[in-house]
């Protein structure tokens, strides 16, 4: 970093706004003048090593990720994925222009990504759906799921006020292994809510239902014990933290009622996990057990998926855990969860790379598989994957397996028990990429689609390991 000039104005400006500081306040904390800080933010001055070190000291900034190519939000790789769409093929947008937009106009980059996400969702709708009279569809072309996912990721999947409230409540409830009964009792004594198990046919396919009029929380008898406990914590979070949740929702300003409801549910789920796995004890146990998931499941009475999801939220200032990303996929490759505590290296609009062994876990159910992968830009990630079962299985004949994938930058891998025995200095890595349509790797035998905007070199007299060889690799 000392040998090259770093013009990171957009990143610095984004950080300042996330911290809620004006230029004068940040300048005072960094020991520079407001005018000098203004020049840095406008890329009229480079960010010096001295100022970078002060940033790290004052705001716990990770220097490597802060100075690396790309920024929080929509970076050049995400823009490249968008502009690989065939409708932009005639524009030939060069990479340096994408870099300029991502670095110098991050809000514009975010707007482009939001518009493209909306377009993607509209393409998925059947013809005539826009005239169906659905109020949510008419108000916002972006689906509630996509909007909520983006909002949560904009907060880096960490909500300090919910964490503090949940930690206080968890302290009053007692031992996490016996927390189900205190949860049930607090619902009964504090809110007059009675919790009971009911046959699944009573709930008509739901896993839980709260009857407001009779103040009765009904839980499906098919729920596993850890899922029953989570259901109790979820209902208590809705009631105990109602004012806080409503303030957070108002501040987020969802575009329509369906998005508002989904955000409410997502924040209550977050709070439930924080009640069952309170931040400080959970982080201490994670570090002590070196992030061994089964040990954490046993200690907190939680499922593998609950623990994996909780590991992506450990972003408290001054007490950060390993910054994991997480995906959940089914056997057909459909992604139903994406969360990240730091950078997220995979395609936003497409699926995952078939070379990542997340997909191979379905052949070895319940077994943990590990891998070091490398993205086209040279980033390396240590990944852990295994299958889990759905919390409720209504039909015994249906496939209930899902795969959970966790990963972190390889520089954190030494903190994980799963990395024991790996050569982390000169590791054996598996090259992976984003969605095939934008992956720049030439010699990939598992490529499923021709790369957009690239000239194919297919010839009848020559066959290659990739079905779609192309120029420019």
N, C-alpha and C positions, 0 to 999 in steps of 0.2 A: 504494500500500500504506500510505502514511503517513496517508491520509485516512480509512481505515476500519479497524475493529478486526478482527484476524485471530485466530480461535479455531481453531487447528490442532493441538490436543492429540493427536488420534489419529495424525496424520502424524508428529509429533515422537516419540511413543512408539514407533511402528513403526521409525523411523530409529534410535532408541537401541537397540532390540532387535536390529536388523540389524547394528549395530556391536558388539554384545556388551557393552554398557556398562550399569552400574546407574545409578540416578539420581544418586548422589553423585559418581561419576566424570564423568558428562556435565556436571553442574552446575559442578564444578571447572574443566572445560575451557572452559565458557562464561562463567565468572566470575559465576555467580549462586548463590543458596543452594539446597540440595536441596528445601526446602519450597516455594520459589518455582517451581522446575521442576515439582514435583508439582502445583501449582495450574495451571500452563500445560497439563500433560498431561491434567488433568481438566476443561479448558475453564473454569476458574474465573478465569483471567487471560488476556488476549490475548497473542499473541506480538508483542513490540515489534520495531520496525525494527532497533534495536540488537542484539537477540538474533538476529534473522534474519541480520544481517551477520556476527555471530560464528559462526553455523552455517555460512555460506558459506565463511568463512575456515578454520574448523577441519576441516570434513568435505567440502569442495568440493561443497556443495549448490547446485543451480541454483535461484536465488530465484524465478524466474518459474514454473517447474514445481512447486516446493514450495508456493508460495502459491496456485497455480491451483486451481480447483474440481476435486475428485476426488483420489484418493490412489492410491499403488501398491496393486495388489490389485484388489478389487472395488469400483468406484466407483459413483456414482449412475447413470451411463449403462448400465453392465452390469446393475445392478438393474432399471432401467427395461425393459431388453430381456427380463429374466426375467419381470417382472410384466405384460408385454404378452401373455403366454401366455393363451389363452382361458380356461383353468381358473381364472384369477384375475380374470376380467372383472367379477364381481359385487362384488369387494372395493373397486374404485376407489381403489387406493392412491395418494395424492397425491405429487407430486414432493418436497415438503418433508420428508415422512417418509422417503423414500429417501435424501435428503441427510443426515438425522439419523442413520440407520443406518450409512451409509458413513463419516461423519465420527466418530461417537461410539462405534460398535461395529463396527470393521472386521473383527474375527474372526467376528462373527455374519454380516456381509455375505459373507465368504469361505465360510462354512459353507453359506449359502443358495445361493451359486453352485456349490459342489461338489455339493450335493444335486440342483440343477437339471441340472447336467451329467450326473450319474448317471441321472436320469430321462430325459433326452434320449437317452442311449445305450440305455437299456432299451426306449424306444419304437421304436428302429431294429431291434431284434432280431425275428426271425420268431416267430410264436406257438409256444410249446412249447420255445423255445430254452433257457429257464431250467432245464428239466428234462433237458438233454442230458448232464449229468454232467460238464461242463467245470469243472475245479476253479477256474480263474481266475474264471469267471463267477460261481460260487457265493460266492466270497470277497469280491469287490468289484464293485458294479454300474457303477463307473467304468472305462472301457476303459483298458488300459495306455497307449495313445497319449495320451489326454486327461490321465491322471495325470502322465506324464512331461513333457508340454508345460507343464502348470501348474508343475511343480517347476522346470523350467529357467527359466521366466519369473519365478518367485519369486526366482531368483538374478540376475535381469536379464540372463540369457544371458551371464554372465561367471563363470569359475571360476579364481580367482587361483592356487591351488596347481597346477592343471594347466598354466596358462600358464607358471609358473616352471619346472616340470619339463620342459616341451616346449622352452622357450627354451634350456635347458642342453643338452638332447639335440641340438637343431638346430645349436647352435654346434659340437658335436663332429662333425656330419655334413658340414658345409661348405656350398658354394655351392648355393642352392636350385634352380638350373637343372640341375644335374647330380646331384641328390640321390637319384635312383632307384637308382643303383648302390651308393652308401653304405648306403642302406636295406636293399637286398638282402644286402649283405655283412655288415651288423650282425646281421640275422636269422640268417644262416648261421653266423657266428663266435661270436655271443653266445648263441644259443639252438638251434643245430643245425637250423634250419629252411631248407629249400630251396624257393625260389619258381620256378614254371614256368608258362608259358602252355599251356592245353589247349583242345581243340575245345569249343564250347559244349554239344554233346550229352553230353559227359562229365559236366558239372555239372548236367544236367537242369534247366535254367532259372535256376540260380544264377549270379551274376556272379563270386563267389569262394567258395572253401571251404578250410578248414584241416583237414587229415587229422592228427589228434593222434598216432595210432600210428606213422605213417610220417614224421611231422614234415615234411609237405609242404604248402605253400601253393599252391593251384591257382587261377589267374586265367583267366577267360574270354578267349579270343582276340578276342572282339568288343569288349572294353573299349578305349576310347580311351587314348592314352598318359598323359594327365593323370589319368585314372581308375585306371590301373594303378599309377601312383605313389602315389595316395591309398590304394589297397588295401594296398600295402606298408607305408605309414605307419600305417594302421589296425591291421594285424596286429602291428607292432612296438609300438604303443601298448598293445595288450592285454597284451603280455608285459613290456615295460619298466616300465610303470606299474601293474602288477597290484596291488601292495599299496595304492597310493594310491587306485586305482579302487574297490577293495573297501571301503576305509574310507569313501569318499564315499557308496557305495551303502548301507552300514550306517547312516550318519548320516541319509540320506534316508528310510530305513525304508519301502520300497515295500510295498504291501499284499499282493502275491502273487508267485508265481514268474514269470509272463509279464511283469509290470511290471518286476520286477527285471532280467530279461534285456534288456528294451528300454532301460531306463535305462543298463545296462552298455554296450550298443551305442552309445547316444547320447553318453555321456561319452567313449568311445573315438573316436568320430567327431570330437568336439570336439578331443580331444588330437591326432588325426591332422592336422587343419587347422592347429593351433598349431605342430606340428612343421614342416609345409611352409611355413607363413607365420608365422614367429616374431614375437611381438608388437611389439617395438621396431623391427626393420627394416621390418615391414609397415606400421606406423603412420607411420613416417618417409616411406616411399614413397607411401603414400596421401596424406599432406599435400603432398608434393612434386609429385605428379601431379594434385593436386586431385580425388582420388577417381575418376579416370577408369578404369573397370573394365578395358578392354582393355589398358591400359598395365600394370596390376597383374597381369593374366593372363600377359602376356609376361614380366614380370620374375620371377614366382614359378612359372612353368610350371603354372599352375592353370586350371581351367575358370571360365567366367562364374559358374556357380552356386556353385562353391566360394569364389570371391572375394566374391560377394554375401553369402553366409552369414557369411563371416569378418568382413565389415564390421559386422555386427550385434553383435559380441562385444567391441568396443573400449571397455571400461568400466573400465580400470585406473585406480585412484586416482592422481592426479597426472599421468596421461598418457592422457586420454580422447580418442577420435576423435569424429567426427560420430555422434550417436546415431541410427542407422538402424532402421527396421522393415523386414521382408521378408516377402513372400508368394510362394508358388509355386502356380499353378493349371494345370489342364489345359483343353483347349478346351471342355469341358462346364461349366466353372466350379467344379469340385471343388477345394477347397483341400487341398493335401497338406503344406504347410509354413507355419508362422507363427512368426516370431521377432522380438523387439524389444529394442533396446538402451535404449529409453526408453519413452515412452507409445505405446500401440498404439490407433489411433483407430477400428478397424473392429469389426464385429460378431463376438462370440465364438462364438455359437451358430448364426449364419446365414452367408450368403455375403458377397461384396463388392458394392459399388454398381456397377450397370452403367454409370454415368456416368464412372467411373474408367477411363482409357484402357488400363489393364492388359489388358482383354479385346480391345482393337482391335489389339494387337500381332500376333495370329495372322494378320491380313490383310497384315502387312508383316514377314515372318520375318527375324530377325536385325537389324532396324533399331531403334535406340534412340528411344523416344518419351518426351517430358517433359510435365509438366503441374503446375499449381498447383491444389490442391483445397482446399475449405473445408468443414469439418464443421458440423453444425447449431449447435454451441456457439461458432462463430466461429474455431476453430483452423484455421490454414492450414499445408499441408504441400506441400513440393516433392517430386515423385515422378519416378522414372526406371523405365522398363519395357522389356523386350525378350523375345523368345523364345529358348529354348535347346533342345537335343536331349537326350533321355534318355541316360544313360551307356551303356546296353546296349539294342540293338534286335534282338530275337530274330526278329521277322517283318518283312521289308522292306515289307509291305503295310500295316502298322499305322501309325497316327498317332503319331509320337514327339515331337511338339512340346509344350513346356511354356512357360508365361510366368512370368517372374520380375519382381516389382515391389519396388522399394526406395523408401523415403521418409524424409524427416526434416522437422522443424519448419522452416518457411520462414526463420526467423531464422538457420539454419545454411547456407542455400542459397548464400550468397556464397562459401563455401569449396569449392563444387563446380564443376568445369569445365562440367558440363551446364547450369548456370544462366547462363552467359555470354549476354548479349543479352536476358535477361529483365528486366522492370521489377519489381524486388523491393519497391519502395516503394509503388507503387499498381498491383499486378499484375492481370492478367486472370485471374480464378479461376473454377473450375468447382465449383458447389455439389454436394456428395455427401452421402450419409447412411449409416447402418447398414443392416441388413436391412430390406427394404421393410415388413415387418409392424410395425416400430417407428419407422420414419423419420417425422419430423414435417413434412417438406417437402410443401406442398400442391400446387404447380404443377409436378409432375414428370411429363413425358410418358413416362418409362420405368418408372413404378411398376408392379410386377408383382403386388402383393397389397394388399388393403385394410389400412389400419393398425388394429391391435388396439386396442379400447377407444375408438375414435373414431366419431362419428355421421356416416354417409355422407350426402351431399347430392345423390345421384343423382336426376335427374328426366328424364322422357321428353321434355320440351320444351327441354332444354338439354344440350349436350355440351361437355365441357371437355377441355383438353390431357391431363389425367390421367384414366384410366378409373375412378379411385376418388376423386372429390372428397370432402372431409370438413370438418367444423367444427373450430375450435380451432387452426388453423394460425397 
